[in-house]
Amino acid sequence: MYKKYFKRLFDIVSSIIFLLCFWWLYIIVAILVKKKLGSPVIFKQQRPGLNGKIFTMYKFRSMTDARDKSGKLLSDAERLPKFGKILRATSLDEIPEIVNVLKGDMSLVGPRPLLVEYLSRYSKEQARRHEVRPGITGWAQVNGRNAISWEEKFKYDVEYIDSCSFLLDIRIIFLTIKKVFVKEGISQDGNVTVEDFMGSDMNE
């Protein structure tokens, strides 16, 4: 009943409270991003949401547009400056997604919205992650975030869908706050960003 009727209300009320309390934080981060990384301040990208419906996700920019002599974008490692790493480590780059929550594209808690090109690579079980709205944080994020394998992430996503409840959402939110402060699981070993999901032997 919570997932069907009350989760959306919880998202709206919580998002409004967050915006009323932390509007000043958006202004500060936006000014710093503009100064250190340039424009645009907001990074927009198409992501699949509930039932695979595509929406535009908003984040604060964390990478530069640095290119080589031929005009090709440099690697992620070369385009992610110290300030961008701080934004990601503190998850401040994610806070514009509150707008996505208010619009109904996302939820506070749910499987993270991934790339559109991954849709055709999921197994039937993995694709269940789109049975709910994607979240700013989720069960996989508090159980390893980017330090665990794709298969483990998807397992946690499905576990969340099968066990979704108000108490679980509250638990995940508080665990997320803890993870941000201790800076656990920010990236995979040897990578500044997460390696692409190319499918797995589980695909059917």
N, C-alpha and C positions, 0 to 999 in steps of 0.2 A: 504493500500500500504506500509506503514511504517513497519508493522509487517512482511510482506512477503518479502520485498526487502531491506529495509534500516536498520532494527534493527540489523541484523548480522554485517553489516559494522560498525555501531555505537559501537557495542560490541568490535570488533577487534581493532579499532582505539583507543577507550578509554582504553582498557586493555594494549595496547602497551605503551601508554602515562603513565599509572599508573606504569608499570614496570620500565620504564626509569627514572621516578621521585622517586620511592620508593624502588629500588633494595636493598638499604642499610638497609631498615627496615626488609626485609626478612632475611638478614644475622644476624642482631641483635636478632630477635625473635628466629631464628633457634639455635643460640648459647645458649640463655637463656633456651630454651626448653630442649636442650641436657644436660645442666648443672643441671637443676632443676627437670626434669622429666625423663631423660634418653632417650634411643633409642627404637624404631625409632622416629625420630623427626616429620615425616609426618604420619598422621593417614589416612589410606585408607579404604574406605567402598563402597560397591556396592549400587547404588541408581538408581531408574528408572527416565529416562529423557523424551525427546520428544517422544510421542506415546508409552510411557512405555518401551522404549529401555533401557536396563541396561548399566550403565557406572561406572567407578571407580572415586569416588569423593575424592579430596585431601583437608586435613585440617591440621593445626598445632596441634600436640598432646596437650591435655589439662588435661588428666587423667593419673594416674599411673597404673601399673599392680599389685598393692598390692593384695595379696591373704591370705586366712586364713590357718590354719594348715593343712587342708585337700587338699589345692591347689585350692580351689574355689575362684573366684574373689570376692572381697569385694563389698559392695554396691556402687552405684555411689557417694553418699555423702561422703563415706570414701575414695574414690579414686580421689576425686576432691580437690586438695590442693588450698591454697590461690593464688598461681601463676596461676593455671588453671582457677580460678574464674576471675582473672584479664584479662586473655586472652579472655574469653567469654564475659565479661562485655564490653570490648573495641572492640570486634569483630575481634581482631587480629588473632584469630584462623582460621578465614574464608578466609584470603587473599590468601592462595595457590589456592583457587578456581578460581583465575584469569587464571590459567593454563587450567582449565576445560573450561573456556570461550573461550580461544584462540583455543582449540581443537574442539570446536563446541558442547561440551557436555552440556554446560550451557550458560546462558545469564547473563548480569549484573542485569537485573530486570526480575522477573518472580516468579511463585510459588516456594517455597523452595522445594528442592528434599528430599523426605521422605524415609522411609524404604521400601525395596522391599516387605516385607510381608504385607504391607498395601494395595497392589494393589487389592487383592481379597476382601477387606473390604469396598471399596468405593461404594457409590451409583452411578448410571449412571451420575447424575449431578456432583457429587464430582470428578469423574474420568475425567471430562473435563479439570482439572488442567494440564493434560498431552498433551493438544492441542498445547502448546508452550514449549520452552526450560525452564527448571527450572532456577531460578535466585539466585544470591548471596544475593539479598534482594528482597522484593516484597511488594505488596499492604497490605497483611496481617501483614507483619513485621512492617510497619509504622502505623498500626491501632491496635496495642496491642501486637504484637510479641508473646511471650510465655504466656502472662497473660490472653489471651482470649481462649475460648473453641475451640475444633476441628471444630465444625460446623461453628463457626464464621470465622475461618481461611479459610475453604473451600469456604464459601460464598464470602469472599474477593478475593480469587483466581479466581473464576469464573467471578466476577465483573471486575477484571483486564483483563482477556481474552476478554471479550466483549467490553472493553473500551480502549484497548491498543493503545497508541499513543506516539510520541516522547516527547510531553510536559508532559504527565503523567509519563513517565520514568524519565525525568529530575526532576520532582516534587518528585518522590519516592526516588531518589538518595539523594537529599538535605534533605528530611525529615529523611532519614536513618542516615545521618551525625549528625543531631540534636538529634536523639534518642540515638546514641552512646554516645554523650557528656552528656546527662541528665540521661543515664542509665535506661531507662524505659522498662518495660516488659521483662526483661532478663529471668525470670523464673516464673513458676507457684507458687502460694502460697503454702508453705510447701514442695516444691520440688526443688532440685538443678538442675534437668533435667526435661524434659517434659514427662508426663505420656504417655504410649503407646496408640495409637488409636486402639480401639477394634471394630470399626464399630459403627453404630448408627441406631436409629429407622427409619432413612431416607432411609436406603439401600433398593434397589428394585431388 
